[in-house]
Amino acid sequence: MTPTARLSAAIELLDTVLSGVNAERALTNWARGNRYAGSKDRRAIRDYVFDALRCLRSYAWLGGAGEATPTGRQVMIGALRANGVDLDTLFSGERFSPEPLTDAERDLPPLDGAPRGVRLDTPDWLLPMFDAALGAEADAVLAKCRERSAVFLRVNRRKATVKQAIEMLADDDIVAAPHGLSEGALIVTKGARAVARSLAYLDGAVEVQDAGSQAIINTLPIEDGQSVLDYCAGGGGKALALACKADVSVTAHDIDPSRMQDIAPRSERAGVTIRTAGAAQLDDIYDLVVADVPCSGSGSWSRAPQAKWALTPERLTELTEIQAQILDEVAPRVAKGGVLGYMTCSLFEVENGDQITGFLARHPEFSVEVTRLITPLEGADGFFVCVLRKSA
Ligand SMILES: C[S@@+](CC[C@H](N)C(=O)[O-])C[C@H]1O[C@@H](n2cnc3c(N)ncnc32)[C@H](O)[C@@H]1O
């Protein structure tokens, strides 16, 4: 595909996504209907769409939409303007290219005079929550969320040392280096798309996991011989990290068992055993219970940018109610003297500190040992973890 054809495809896709369709689904459907597009084309178009979703408000503004819902064309005009690309070359009107620019599209406003939420690509109603949680760092964090996130790997110490993992990856032309946020975390600087086909990955020496996610797991006290329950296990990222860290017996649970289907192949690759269990199969108590609750995801919006625009005050309230309910459900399953690890990938107090305050008021048998908020300024996704100890 020519660069202009790729641009036309991105405009078409953004129109679909802006009408409410999930971006991943829209991209898959588009690829099915346009088989002539090669993998490089699909990648370029995907990058256009996801970059635009990260910077939707500022690109819409630069594309002339003001604060109204933009068209795909306006968003892409804004994106190209923001990146200093010559618009006339791409909007040439030739075959497969978008229509030439109109006079109005040649006279668009700069970003300087735009409101703060537009400049920082954040819905206005969320700005006070970012300010409350991050203070003077709020703008820098929000600016960071406008950037693409890196690919991180976790070295599985059961299969390889950090040095060995880096060498194995290098054999497949993948360049990775230790990342300071967490011991055993690697940041991939070249060849990220080849990771899933690499020997290091297929042999279980590395697993894909954000460095922030690894760091919060490393905050949990864990000892050989303990029983561990990952109560909101999903695809098992945290459960796997725990099983690889110590000789513990790990049980994974999720209200939606279908979300756990990758746990078996992932744990087999990693050389560990994880038992998946429905509510009726859970033991009464565990030494360590992890509650990685559903949340707004506000710490990981550079990875999942559509969620930033989809969140509503009603949904956030609903999420905080679910979080409190999960905390109440797991509290009795923590052994006396045991630990409850509460975690979110959110930066908002209402999902983090406020949840802990409410929980301690309802469950005075717990006390806080450690609290940590990781922000995207540390180089990875944002996460919150609170380690709560139950009295003996
Ligand atoms: C943040 S995701 C978990 C991610 C996972 N721990 C990981 O590291 O890959 C939250 C999970 O909580 C599950 N969930 C939601 N409500 C729940 C509940 N009441 N009990 C158990 N799991 C729940 C969701 O199905 C979802 O898979």
Ligand as a Chemical Component Dictionary entry (heavy atoms), coordinates in Angstrom:
data_LIG
# 
_chem_comp.id                   LIG 
_chem_comp.type                 NON-POLYMER 
_chem_comp.pdbx_formal_charge   0 
_chem_comp.three_letter_code    LIG 
# 
loop_
_chem_comp_atom.comp_id 
_chem_comp_atom.atom_id 
_chem_comp_atom.alt_atom_id 
_chem_comp_atom.type_symbol 
_chem_comp_atom.charge 
_chem_comp_atom.model_Cartn_x 
_chem_comp_atom.model_Cartn_y 
_chem_comp_atom.model_Cartn_z 
_chem_comp_atom.pdbx_ordinal 
LIG C1  C1  C 0  -7.242  -6.404  36.422 1  
LIG S1  S1  S 1  -7.940  -7.862  35.820 2  
LIG C2  C2  C 0  -6.814  -9.076  36.385 3  
LIG C3  C3  C 0  -5.505  -9.125  35.646 4  
LIG C4  C4  C 0  -4.630  -10.296 36.037 5  
LIG N1  N1  N 0  -4.479  -10.394 37.482 6  
LIG C5  C5  C 0  -3.248  -10.244 35.402 7  
LIG O1  O1  O 0  -2.261  -9.890  36.064 8  
LIG O2  O2  O -1 -3.147  -10.585 34.213 9  
LIG C6  C6  C 0  -9.302  -8.086  36.877 10 
LIG C7  C7  C 0  -10.013 -9.422  36.790 11 
LIG O3  O3  O 0  -10.972 -9.466  37.851 12 
LIG C8  C8  C 0  -12.022 -10.287 37.449 13 
LIG N2  N2  N 0  -13.171 -10.021 38.363 14 
LIG C9  C9  C 0  -14.095 -9.045  38.313 15 
LIG N3  N3  N 0  -14.963 -9.145  39.341 16 
LIG C10 C10 C 0  -14.572 -10.210 40.073 17 
LIG C11 C11 C 0  -15.053 -10.834 41.253 18 
LIG N4  N4  N 0  -16.121 -10.353 41.905 19 
LIG N5  N5  N 0  -14.412 -11.924 41.706 20 
LIG C12 C12 C 0  -13.325 -12.413 41.066 21 
LIG N6  N6  N 0  -12.813 -11.861 39.931 22 
LIG C13 C13 C 0  -13.415 -10.775 39.456 23 
LIG C14 C14 C 0  -12.234 -9.915  35.995 24 
LIG O4  O4  O 0  -12.891 -10.951 35.289 25 
LIG C15 C15 C 0  -10.799 -9.676  35.526 26 
LIG O5  O5  O 0  -10.286 -10.810 34.875 27 
# 
loop_
_chem_comp_bond.comp_id 
_chem_comp_bond.atom_id_1 
_chem_comp_bond.atom_id_2 
_chem_comp_bond.value_order 
_chem_comp_bond.pdbx_ordinal 
LIG C1  S1  SING 1  
LIG S1  C2  SING 2  
LIG S1  C6  SING 3  
LIG C2  C3  SING 4  
LIG C3  C4  SING 5  
LIG C4  N1  SING 6  
LIG C4  C5  SING 7  
LIG C5  O1  DOUB 8  
LIG C5  O2  SING 9  
LIG C6  C7  SING 10 
LIG C7  O3  SING 11 
LIG C7  C15 SING 12 
LIG O3  C8  SING 13 
LIG C8  N2  SING 14 
LIG C8  C14 SING 15 
LIG N2  C9  SING 16 
LIG N2  C13 SING 17 
LIG C9  N3  DOUB 18 
LIG N3  C10 SING 19 
LIG C10 C11 SING 20 
LIG C10 C13 DOUB 21 
LIG C11 N4  SING 22 
LIG C11 N5  DOUB 23 
LIG N5  C12 SING 24 
LIG C12 N6  DOUB 25 
LIG N6  C13 SING 26 
LIG C14 O4  SING 27 
LIG C14 C15 SING 28 
LIG C15 O5  SING 29 
# 
